[in-house]
Amino acid sequence: MCIRDSWYDLSIDNEDARDNLTLAFLQNYSGPGFREELDRALDLARELDQSYEEAYKNGETTTRQECQTLQAATFVEDWLDESAAEGQYPVVSVRRAEGGGPRDAGEIYGRAELYTCIPSQVTADLFGDLHAGVLMSATLRPFDVTEDVLGLAEPETLAYGPQFPEERRRTYAVDGPALFASKRDDMGVQSTVAGALEDAARFTPGNTLAFFPSYAEAERYHQRVDTDGAMYLDRPGTSAKELRERFTDDDGAMLFTSLWGTLAEGVSFDGDDARTVAVVGVPYPHLDDRMDAVQEAYDAEFGEDEAVASRGGSSTRNDDEGAGWRYAVEIPTVRKTRQALGRVVRSPEDFGARILLDRRYTERSEVEMSDYSVRGTFPPEERREMVDVDPGKLKFALLNFYQDVDGYDGEPPRP
């Protein structure tokens, strides 16, 4: 294993026993009793914490000092009591000190984390203590999943459709290759995707945003796509704020970034800042042991309810992957995709095009590859606006749309 300066998870969980960290501790412990020693540590920590509280109240310190001994002892107690509970995933992570190369013999840091797989185990009590609360977001649906995930009890729900004029926007589902991980190195697939992105950039009267499943894919197409305008590449660990400013100051430029980065939500690209946004592929997150644990927790908690929903015709999937996949992977991915699409068309006067570049978004996919189609996970009014188009016809679709909204200054580009 190559330890770098970012945290790397070590799998310690066991299906039929306590986690390996706890087992190693118990096997090597030789004291009078770890429970008794933990109780004494907690008593001492509470005394220290109380002394910090009194020092702050008496004006002896200008800030209230946190008792790290209490935090550590409480965490150890929670770990021993809850690490084997359903919905909890014990994990150990390691990283090398910043500045140390992969072959450097510098210090290695470790941390133990008790990861709560289902948010409702934390949030249900918080919402239960409120007299009332309002949750607002453009991507809360499907409401039943949000209710389950957060532990909300019989909330009132309300959904608004898109608030801006429909004629000022277009959403194209491009019937190009389904960009499964196994297909991404295929040169024919890359050529089709790159061609569609080149057409998007050329026929957009302004800047174009392109979101990819990862930074690596963004870099791949940054190297492959050939446009007349400037091309900007977002990289992990670099200032997204500075990159955004340089991009929005340009005209006819294209920005390549990861959908799981910082530019896919909470950032507006108003007016001329960006006219077209493209989501390339279905950007599922990296599936690791932690994500597997989350899927298993959702399957255990909601699997039976999901099976009933599927028989009732309200499930968004036709395969047998169940609640774990739907709750932990598919719906969060489509939420991120919808957030990325919302970076453009930010006011009633604004206009822009949104492109979903993957066959799994098309209406055709619901019939021909239903096990993989994600179109049904979008809200009904958003599905209604999706226009299926072949990759070679995308340029004509964009040309017609931007001409209809008088988007071009002067003569439009020729196909």
VOBA-992652 format. One record per residue (C-alpha): residue in three letters; chain; y negated, z, x. Coordinates in steps of 0.05 Angstrom, whole numbers, plus 32768, in hexadecimal, padded with zeros to 4 digits. Example, Ala and Ser with C-alpha at 12.3 -4.5 7.8 and 13.67 -1.06 7.14 Angstrom:
<atoms>
 resn chain    Y    Z    X
  ala     A 805A 809C 80F6
  ser     A 8015 808F 8111
</atoms>
This chain:
<atoms>
 resn chain    Y    Z    X
  met     A 8000 8000 8000
  cys     A 7FBB 7FED 801A
  ile     A 7F89 8025 8009
  arg     A 7F41 800C 8001
  asp     A 7F00 802D 7FEC
  ser     A 7F0E 8026 7FA1
  trp     A 7F3C 8054 7F7B
  tyr     A 7F85 803E 7F77
  asp     A 7FB5 805E 7F45
  leu     A 7FF7 8079 7F5C
  ser     A 802C 807C 7F26
  ile     A 8047 80C3 7F20
  asp     A 805B 80C5 7ED6
  asn     A 80A4 80CE 7EC1
  glu     A 80C2 80BE 7E7E
  asp     A 80F7 80F5 7E7E
  ala     A 80D7 812C 7EA9
  arg     A 8095 814A 7EBF
  asp     A 806A 811E 7EEB
  asn     A 8079 8119 7F35
  leu     A 803B 8140 7F4A
  thr     A 804E 817C 7F1F
  leu     A 8097 8178 7F35
  ala     A 8082 8177 7F7E
  phe     A 8055 81B3 7F73
  leu     A 808B 81DB 7F4F
  gln     A 80BF 81CB 7F84
  asn     A 8092 81E1 7FBD
  tyr     A 8074 821E 7F9B
  ser     A 808D 8260 7FB8
  gly     A 805A 8293 7F9E
  pro     A 8063 82CD 7F6D
  gly     A 8057 82A0 7F31
  phe     A 8028 8265 7F29
  arg     A 8014 8279 7EE2
  glu     A 7FFE 82BE 7EF9
  glu     A 7FD8 82A1 7F34
  leu     A 7FB7 826E 7F07
  asp     A 7FA1 82A5 7ED7
  arg     A 7F83 82CC 7F11
  ala     A 7F5F 828E 7F29
  leu     A 7F42 8282 7EE3
  asp     A 7F2B 82CB 7EDE
  leu     A 7F08 82C6 7F22
  ala     A 7EEA 8282 7F0F
  arg     A 7ECE 829E 7ECE
  glu     A 7EAE 82D8 7EF4
  leu     A 7E8E 82A7 7F25
  asp     A 7E76 827C 7EEC
  gln     A 7E57 82B8 7EC9
  ser     A 7E33 82CC 7F09
  tyr     A 7E16 8285 7F0E
  glu     A 7DFF 828B 7EC5
  glu     A 7DDD 82CE 7ED1
  ala     A 7DBB 82B5 7F11
  tyr     A 7D9E 827A 7EEB
  lys     A 7D86 82A5 7EB0
  asn     A 7D67 82D8 7EE0
  gly     A 7D40 82A2 7F04
  glu     A 7D66 82AA 7F45
  thr     A 7D77 8260 7F44
  thr     A 7D51 8224 7F29
  thr     A 7D90 8201 7F10
  arg     A 7DCF 8219 7EEF
  gln     A 7E06 8213 7F24
  glu     A 7E48 81F8 7F0B
  cys     A 7E86 821F 7F1F
  gln     A 7EB5 81EE 7F41
  thr     A 7EEB 8223 7F45
  leu     A 7EEB 8229 7EF9
  gln     A 7EED 81DE 7EF1
  ala     A 7F28 81D7 7F21
  ala     A 7F4F 8211 7F04
  thr     A 7F44 81F8 7EBC
  phe     A 7F5B 81B3 7ED0
  val     A 7F9B 81CE 7EF1
  glu     A 7FA9 81F7 7EB2
  asp     A 7F9F 81BA 7E85
  trp     A 7FCB 8190 7EB3
  leu     A 8004 81C2 7EB1
  asp     A 7FFF 81CB 7E66
  glu     A 7FF1 8184 7E4F
  ser     A 8008 8150 7E83
  ala     A 804B 8147 7E5F
  ala     A 802B 8143 7E1A
  glu     A 802F 8102 7DF3
  gly     A 7FF1 80D8 7DFD
  gln     A 7FE1 80F6 7E41
  tyr     A 7FEB 80CE 7E81
  pro     A 7FEB 80F4 7EC3
  val     A 7FD5 80C9 7EFD
  val     A 7FC2 80D2 7F46
  ser     A 7F90 80A3 7F66
  val     A 7F7E 8098 7FAF
  arg     A 7F46 8075 7FD5
  arg     A 7F2C 806F 801C
  ala     A 7EE8 808A 802E
  glu     A 7EB2 8055 8025
  gly     A 7EA8 802B 8063
  gly     A 7EF0 8032 8079
  gly     A 7F15 7FF1 807E
  pro     A 7F5C 7FE7 8065
  arg     A 7F77 7FF6 80AB
  asp     A 7F47 802E 80BA
  ala     A 7F66 8072 80C7
  gly     A 7F2C 8095 80A3
  glu     A 7F31 80CA 806D
  ile     A 7F57 80BB 802D
  tyr     A 7F42 80DE 7FED
  gly     A 7F6E 80EE 7FB2
  arg     A 7F63 8105 7F6B
  ala     A 7F90 811A 7F32
  glu     A 7F7D 8103 7EEC
  leu     A 7F99 8115 7EA8
  tyr     A 7F88 80D5 7E82
  thr     A 7F83 80DB 7E37
  cys     A 7FA0 809A 7E1C
  ile     A 7F87 80A0 7DD4
  pro     A 7F3D 80B2 7DCD
  ser     A 7F47 80D6 7D8A
  gln     A 7F68 810F 7DB0
  val     A 7F22 811D 7DCB
  thr     A 7EF3 8100 7D97
  ala     A 7F13 8117 7D56
  asp     A 7EFC 815F 7D61
  leu     A 7EB7 8148 7D75
  phe     A 7EAE 811F 7D35
  gly     A 7ECE 8157 7D0D
  asp     A 7E97 8187 7D23
  leu     A 7E60 8158 7D08
  his     A 7E44 815D 7CC1
  ala     A 7E38 8112 7CC4
  gly     A 7E34 80DA 7CF7
  val     A 7E24 8090 7CFB
  leu     A 7E49 8061 7D2A
  met     A 7E26 801E 7D33
  ser     A 7E3F 7FE2 7D5A
  ala     A 7E48 7F98 7D4E
  thr     A 7E91 7F9E 7D65
  leu     A 7EAD 7FDB 7D40
  arg     A 7EDC 7FB1 7D17
  pro     A 7F15 7FB3 7D07
  phe     A 7F00 7FF4 7CE7
  asp     A 7F47 800F 7CDE
  val     A 7F53 800B 7D28
  thr     A 7F10 802E 7D38
  glu     A 7F22 8065 7D06
  asp     A 7F66 806F 7D28
  val     A 7F4C 806C 7D6F
  leu     A 7F13 809D 7D64
  gly     A 7F36 80CA 7D31
  leu     A 7F04 80BF 7CF9
  ala     A 7F16 80DC 7CB5
  glu     A 7F08 80AC 7C7A
  pro     A 7EC5 8090 7C93
  glu     A 7E99 8063 7C6A
  thr     A 7E96 801E 7C8A
  leu     A 7E64 7FE6 7C84
  ala     A 7E63 7FA3 7CA7
  tyr     A 7E2A 7F71 7CAA
  gly     A 7E35 7F28 7CB9
  pro     A 7E0C 7F04 7CEE
  gln     A 7DC2 7F10 7CDF
  phe     A 7DA4 7ED2 7CFF
  pro     A 7DA3 7E8C 7CE1
  glu     A 7DE7 7E6B 7CE7
  glu     A 7DC9 7E27 7CF5
  arg     A 7DAB 7E44 7D35
  arg     A 7DEE 7E51 7D55
  arg     A 7E32 7E30 7D60
  thr     A 7E74 7E4E 7D75
  tyr     A 7EA6 7E1D 7D93
  ala     A 7EF0 7E2D 7D9D
  val     A 7F04 7DFA 7DD2
  asp     A 7F4C 7DE2 7DCB
  gly     A 7F57 7DE2 7E16
  pro     A 7F91 7E01 7E3C
  ala     A 7FA8 7E46 7E2A
  leu     A 7F95 7E6A 7E6A
  phe     A 7FD1 7E96 7E74
  ala     A 7FD3 7EB7 7EB9
  ser     A 800D 7E8A 7ECB
  lys     A 7FE3 7E4B 7EBD
  arg     A 7FA3 7E5D 7EE2
  asp     A 7FB9 7E3E 7F24
  asp     A 7FCB 7DFC 7F03
  met     A 7F9B 7DC7 7F1E
  gly     A 7F9C 7DA0 7EDC
  val     A 7F89 7DDE 7EB6
  gln     A 7F51 7DEE 7EE7
  ser     A 7F37 7DA6 7EE2
  thr     A 7F33 7DAA 7E95
  val     A 7F10 7DEE 7E96
  ala     A 7EE0 7DD9 7ECD
  gly     A 7ECF 7D98 7EA7
  ala     A 7EC0 7DBE 7E67
  leu     A 7E93 7DEE 7E8D
  glu     A 7E6F 7DB5 7EAF
  asp     A 7E62 7D95 7E6B
  ala     A 7E4A 7DD8 7E4F
  ala     A 7E18 7DDF 7E88
  arg     A 7E00 7D96 7E84
  phe     A 7DF5 7D95 7E39
  thr     A 7DD4 7DD9 7E34
  pro     A 7D88 7DD8 7E34
  gly     A 7D82 7E16 7E5F
  asn     A 7DB0 7E48 7E81
  thr     A 7DFA 7E51 7E76
  leu     A 7E23 7E91 7E7A
  ala     A 7E6D 7E8C 7E8C
  phe     A 7E9A 7EC9 7E84
  phe     A 7EE1 7ECC 7EA2
  pro     A 7F1C 7EFC 7E9F
  ser     A 7F0C 7F15 7EE6
  tyr     A 7EDC 7F0D 7F1F
  ala     A 7F11 7EE5 7F44
  glu     A 7F14 7EB1 7F0C
  ala     A 7EC8 7EAF 7F0B
  glu     A 7EC7 7EA1 7F55
  arg     A 7EFD 7E6B 7F4D
  tyr     A 7ED3 7E43 7F1C
  his     A 7E93 7E50 7F40
  gln     A 7EB2 7E28 7F78
  arg     A 7ED0 7DF2 7F4B
  val     A 7E98 7DE4 7F19
  asp     A 7E64 7DB0 7F2E
  thr     A 7E21 7DB1 7F0B
  asp     A 7DDA 7D9A 7F1A
  gly     A 7DBE 7DDF 7F0F
  ala     A 7DC3 7E1E 7F39
  met     A 7E04 7E46 7F34
  tyr     A 7E05 7E92 7F39
  leu     A 7E43 7EBB 7F47
  asp     A 7E48 7F04 7F32
  arg     A 7E73 7F2E 7F61
  pro     A 7E8C 7F75 7F5A
  gly     A 7E63 7FA8 7F7F
  thr     A 7E23 7F7E 7F7F
  ser     A 7DE3 7F8A 7F57
  ala     A 7DEC 7F69 7F13
  lys     A 7DA3 7F78 7F02
  glu     A 7D88 7F50 7F3D
  leu     A 7DB9 7F16 7F2F
  arg     A 7DA5 7F15 7EE5
  glu     A 7D5B 7F11 7EF7
  arg     A 7D65 7ED6 7F27
  phe     A 7D91 7EB3 7EF3
  thr     A 7D60 7EBB 7EB9
  asp     A 7D25 7EA5 7EE5
  asp     A 7D4A 7E63 7EF0
  asp     A 7D54 7E29 7EC0
  gly     A 7D93 7E00 7EB5
  ala     A 7DBB 7E33 7EDE
  met     A 7E02 7E4E 7ED3
  leu     A 7E19 7E95 7EDF
  phe     A 7E63 7EA4 7EED
  thr     A 7E79 7EEC 7EE0
  ser     A 7EB2 7F17 7EC7
  leu     A 7EB5 7F2B 7E7E
  trp     A 7EC8 7F71 7E95
  gly     A 7E89 7F76 7EC0
  thr     A 7E45 7F91 7EAD
  leu     A 7E26 7F52 7E90
  ala     A 7E53 7F49 7E54
  glu     A 7E34 7F80 7E28
  gly     A 7DF3 7FA6 7E22
  val     A 7DCD 7F6E 7E45
  ser     A 7DA3 7F3C 7E1E
  phe     A 7D96 7EF4 7E33
  asp     A 7D5D 7EE4 7E03
  gly     A 7D42 7E9E 7DF7
  asp     A 7D41 7E74 7E36
  asp     A 7D66 7EAA 7E5E
  ala     A 7DA7 7E8A 7E46
  arg     A 7DB7 7E57 7E10
  thr     A 7E03 7E4E 7E16
  val     A 7E38 7E83 7E23
  ala     A 7E81 7E71 7E33
  val     A 7EBC 7EA1 7E34
  val     A 7EF3 7E80 7E5D
  gly     A 7F39 7E96 7E4A
  val     A 7F4E 7ED4 7E24
  pro     A 7F37 7F09 7E56
  tyr     A 7F6D 7F3D 7E4F
  pro     A 7F64 7F78 7E7E
  his     A 7F91 7F84 7EBA
  leu     A 7FD1 7FA3 7E9F
  asp     A 7FE6 7FDD 7ECC
  asp     A 800D 801E 7EC4
  arg     A 7FD1 8041 7EA4
  met     A 7FC9 800A 7E70
  asp     A 8014 800C 7E63
  ala     A 800D 8056 7E55
  val     A 7FD5 8049 7E24
  gln     A 7FFE 8014 7E00
  glu     A 803A 8043 7DFB
  ala     A 800D 807A 7DE0
  tyr     A 7FF1 804D 7DA9
  asp     A 8037 8034 7D98
  ala     A 804F 807B 7D91
  glu     A 8013 8091 7D68
  phe     A 8007 8055 7D3B
  gly     A 8045 8028 7D41
  glu     A 8060 8038 7CFC
  asp     A 801C 802D 7CDB
  glu     A 8015 7FEB 7CFF
  ala     A 805A 7FD4 7CE8
  val     A 8046 7FE4 7CA0
  ala     A 8004 7FBE 7CA8
  ser     A 8029 7F83 7CC5
  arg     A 8058 7F80 7C89
  gly     A 801B 7F85 7C5C
  gly     A 7FFC 7F48 7C7C
  ser     A 7FC0 7F6A 7C9D
  ser     A 7FD8 7F6B 7CE4
  thr     A 7FB5 7F3C 7D14
  arg     A 7FF5 7F2B 7D3B
  asn     A 8037 7F0B 7D28
  asp     A 805E 7F23 7D64
  asp     A 8082 7F65 7D70
  glu     A 8054 7F83 7DA5
  gly     A 803A 7FB5 7D72
  ala     A 8001 7FE7 7D6F
  gly     A 8000 7FF3 7DBA
  trp     A 7FED 7FAB 7DCA
  arg     A 7FBE 7FA4 7D8F
  tyr     A 7F98 7FE6 7D99
  ala     A 7F97 7FE9 7DE5
  val     A 7F92 7FA0 7DFA
  glu     A 7F85 7F6A 7DC7
  ile     A 7F4E 7F8A 7D9C
  pro     A 7F26 7FA6 7DD8
  thr     A 7F2B 7F61 7DF9
  val     A 7F11 7F3D 7DBB
  arg     A 7EDA 7F71 7DB5
  lys     A 7EC4 7F63 7DFC
  thr     A 7EC7 7F18 7DED
  arg     A 7E9B 7F21 7DB0
  gln     A 7E6A 7F4B 7DD8
  ala     A 7E66 7F13 7E0C
  leu     A 7E59 7EDF 7DD6
  gly     A 7E20 7F0A 7DBD
  arg     A 7DF8 7F04 7DFD
  val     A 7DD5 7EC7 7DE1
  val     A 7DB1 7EBB 7D9E
  arg     A 7D8C 7EFD 7D9D
  ser     A 7D57 7EF0 7D67
  pro     A 7D4D 7EC5 7D28
  glu     A 7D24 7E93 7D51
  asp     A 7D57 7E8F 7D89
  phe     A 7D8F 7E5B 7D8C
  gly     A 7DCD 7E51 7DB6
  ala     A 7E16 7E3D 7DBB
  arg     A 7E52 7E69 7DC7
  ile     A 7E92 7E4B 7DE5
  leu     A 7ED8 7E68 7DE3
  leu     A 7EFE 7E40 7E16
  asp     A 7F48 7E4A 7E09
  arg     A 7F79 7E2E 7DD5
  arg     A 7F8A 7E75 7DBD
  tyr     A 7F46 7E79 7D9B
  thr     A 7F51 7E3A 7D70
  glu     A 7F68 7E36 7D28
  arg     A 7FA1 7E09 7D40
  ser     A 7FBC 7E42 7D6B
  glu     A 7FC8 7E6E 7D2E
  val     A 7FFE 7E3C 7D18
  glu     A 8018 7E20 7D5A
  met     A 8017 7E5E 7D86
  ser     A 800E 7E98 7D55
  asp     A 802C 7ECC 7D85
  tyr     A 7FF2 7EBF 7DB5
  ser     A 7FB8 7EAC 7D87
  val     A 7F7D 7EDC 7D87
  arg     A 7F52 7EB8 7D53
  gly     A 7F6A 7EE7 7D1C
  thr     A 7F4F 7F24 7D41
  phe     A 7F07 7F0C 7D36
  pro     A 7EE4 7F22 7CF6
  pro     A 7EEA 7EEF 7CBD
  glu     A 7EA2 7ED8 7CBE
  glu     A 7EA6 7ECB 7D09
  arg     A 7EE6 7EA3 7D01
  arg     A 7EC5 7E7A 7CCB
  glu     A 7E8F 7E63 7CFB
  met     A 7EBF 7E4D 7D32
  val     A 7EC2 7E02 7D3B
  asp     A 7F01 7DE8 7D5E
  val     A 7EF1 7DB1 7D91
  asp     A 7F18 7D8C 7DC7
  pro     A 7F00 7D96 7E0F
  gly     A 7EE9 7D4E 7E14
  lys     A 7EC0 7D53 7DD4
  leu     A 7E9C 7D93 7DE7
  lys     A 7E61 7D6E 7E06
  phe     A 7E56 7D46 7DC6
  ala     A 7E59 7D86 7D9C
  leu     A 7E25 7DA8 7DC8
  leu     A 7DF9 7D6A 7DC9
  asn     A 7DF9 7D65 7D7D
  phe     A 7DEB 7DAF 7D74
  tyr     A 7DB2 7DB5 7DA6
  gln     A 7D93 7D75 7D8A
  asp     A 7D97 7D93 7D43
  val     A 7D6F 7DD0 7D5A
  asp     A 7D3E 7DA8 7D84
  gly     A 7D57 7DCB 7DC2
  tyr     A 7D49 7D94 7DF4
  asp     A 7D05 7D89 7E15
  gly     A 7D00 7D3E 7E1A
  glu     A 7D3C 7D0F 7E1B
  pro     A 7D80 7D31 7E12
  pro     A 7DB7 7D25 7E46
  arg     A 7DE5 7CEA 7E3A
  pro     A 7E30 7CF5 7E32
</atoms>
